Structures are given as structure tokens and as C-alpha cells.
Amino acid sequence: MKSLFLAWQAPADSVRSRAWFPVGRLDADTEASHYRFRYTHGAEKARDDLGFSPLLAFPDFKQSYESDELFPLFKNRVLSPKRTDFADYIRWLDLDRGDADPITILSVSGGERVTDDLEVFPKIGTDAEGNFCVRFFLHGLRYLGDRAIQRAAELKVGDKLQIMIEVNNPATGLAVALSTSDYQMIGWAPRYLVEDLVTGAPNAPALAATVARINDEAAPLNQRILIDYSGRAPAGKQPMSTRDFTPLLD
């Protein structure tokens, strides 16, 4: 069983401009071809704070949706294998074509589309000691200008990045920024991971951010730098276990 969360981003003109909310959870048993989607308490919070409405594909907050096929809302966020650029797409994600099922692809790609404000990300798991590792594309590089883009292009696979917690980011408030060894900021961790990444900060130096892949200029900026971020959750606490991530139905 693999689990993905669906995040919704508030409109730019809202009172909480561009804030992220985890609004749904997809549980996928790909071997048994069984898929289940439920809204989370984050959907209710997004509704109460900013007027988020149920998605057309899942019109009822209090219903469990089940299917023997991946729901179109998620399937349509994966590039078709019939596309001529599918091989490049899989390479950018650092995946092998034979192992690149839609759930695995979405776990890395995020499933972003220009037509909506939704994004997909994997549920973080831990081992017996609470260690975790999550892979994501560096966010926000395009906002930092040519110098940051050039410095990012000079990175090599395996390079260690500096991790900085921002408490007064002008756009998001709390944020996790990443910079090179010579302290050139190159971007941020995804906003929907910030709470758990910050919670794990007291366990430094277990925290580490490493360059997993550098894609060439053919890849869009938001898929240019792939990061492996590892850490250790506080004792007795699982990542993504707060109320916002908890499904409305058991």
C-alpha cells in the first residue's frame, strides 16, 4: 500500500495568498488494483478559512471513494507513455521506465498542472528509529534570479546543501530554504513539508539535504534540481500525523 496526499494552494488574491492545505489522501494498492480517496481535515480547514469547495471528481467531503482503477484526477497528472518525450520525463524524475508506475511517478513529479492549484506528494514513512527520507524537486529557483540559476547548474550529484529555517519569509512565514556550500540560496523545500521538516530540526545533524539529480536546460526550472532530504522525527511522532493530514473518514 502506498499513500499520496493531495494539496490545494490558496488563490493569489486570497487573505492567505498561496498557502497550502493537504485536502485529500489517496491509498493505492497497485498489485490488487484498488484505490481509495478520502478528504482530510485539511479540506475542512481550507473550506472554513478560504472557501475551498469539494472537487468535481469527489463532490462529498464525507464519502470514501473507491475504484479498481486510478482515479482520472490523478491519472491525468502523469505523462502518457505514448508521448515521444516520455523517456525524457522519466529520466528527469530519476526513475527506471520498468518501475515507473503512475503512483511512483506522482510521488516524485508532484503532478502539477497549469490548469489548477493542486499538487501531489507522498506520505513520509519512518524506520524503527524514526529516520525518514523524502525526495522532491527544489522549489522557487525561478524567483531567485540568474545568479542562483547559474550556481544551481554548477551543482553535482551528491553535493550537500545547507538547510536554513526561515521564520519570516515574506511569502509564507515559516519556510525551509536550501543553499549551496558557499551559501548561495537556490530555493526552498515544498511548503507542505515544512511543518514536519521543522519539527525534525532539533535532531540535527541527522538532517541532510543532498542533490540527487541535475537535469539539463530542457527540463523546466521546477524540475531542474532533485533533492533527497533525510532526517529523524521526534520520538513517538510520525511525519504527516497532524489533524490536517488525518482523513475525515476511517
C-alpha positions, 0 to 999 in steps of 0.5 A, spaced: 500 500 500 502 506 498 499 513 500 499 520 496 496 526 499 493 531 495 494 539 496 490 545 494 494 552 494 490 558 496 488 563 490 493 569 489 488 574 491 486 570 497 487 573 505 492 567 505 495 568 498 498 561 496 498 557 502 497 550 502 492 545 505 493 537 504 485 536 502 485 529 500 489 522 501 489 517 496 491 509 498 493 505 492 494 498 492 497 497 485 498 489 485 490 488 487 488 494 483 484 498 488 484 505 490 481 509 495 480 517 496 478 520 502 478 528 504 482 530 510 481 535 515 485 539 511 479 540 506 475 542 512 480 547 514 481 550 507 473 550 506 472 554 513 478 559 512 478 560 504 472 557 501 475 551 498 469 547 495 469 539 494 472 537 487 468 535 481 471 528 481 469 527 489 463 532 490 462 529 498 467 531 503 464 525 507 464 519 502 470 514 501 471 513 494 473 507 491 475 504 484 479 498 481 482 503 477 486 510 478 482 515 479 482 520 472 484 526 477 490 523 478 491 519 472 491 525 468 497 528 472 502 523 469 505 523 462 502 518 457 507 513 455 505 514 448 508 521 448 515 521 444 518 525 450 516 520 455 523 517 456 525 524 457 520 525 463 522 519 466 529 520 466 528 527 469 524 524 475 530 519 476 526 513 475 527 506 471 521 506 465 520 498 468 518 501 475 515 507 473 508 506 475 503 512 475 503 512 483 511 512 483 511 517 478 506 522 482 510 521 488 516 524 485 513 529 479 508 532 484 503 532 478 502 539 477 498 542 472 497 549 469 490 548 469 489 548 477 492 549 484 493 542 486 499 538 487 501 531 489 506 528 494 507 522 498 506 520 505 513 520 509 514 513 512 519 512 518 524 506 520 524 503 527 528 509 529 524 514 526 529 516 520 525 518 514 527 520 507 523 524 502 525 526 495 522 532 491 524 537 486 527 544 489 522 549 489 522 557 487 529 557 483 525 561 478 524 567 483 531 567 485 534 570 479 540 568 474 545 568 479 542 562 483 540 559 476 547 559 474 550 556 481 544 551 481 547 548 474 554 548 477 551 543 482 553 535 482 550 529 484 551 528 491 553 535 493 550 537 500 546 543 501 545 547 507 538 547 510 536 554 513 529 555 517 526 561 515 521 564 520 519 570 516 519 569 509 515 574 506 511 569 502 509 564 507 512 565 514 515 559 516 519 556 510 525 551 509 530 554 504 536 550 501 543 553 499 549 551 496 556 550 500 558 557 499 551 559 501 548 561 495 540 560 496 537 556 490 530 555 493 526 552 498 523 545 500 515 544 498 511 548 503 507 542 505 513 539 508 515 544 512 511 543 518 514 536 519 521 538 516 521 543 522 519 539 527 525 534 525 530 540 526 532 539 533 535 532 531 540 535 527 545 533 524 541 527 522 538 532 517 541 532 510 539 535 504 543 532 498 542 533 490 540 527 487 539 529 480 541 535 475 537 535 469 539 539 463 536 546 460 530 542 457 527 540 463 523 546 466 526 550 472 521 546 477 524 540 475 531 542 474 534 540 481 532 533 485 533 533 492 533 527 497 532 530 504 533 525 510 532 526 517 529 523 524 522 525 527 521 526 534 520 520 538 513 517 538 511 522 532 510 520 525 511 525 519 504 527 516 500 525 523 497 532 524 489 533 524 490 536 517 493 530 514 488 525 518 482 523 513 475 525 515 473 518 514 476 511 517 
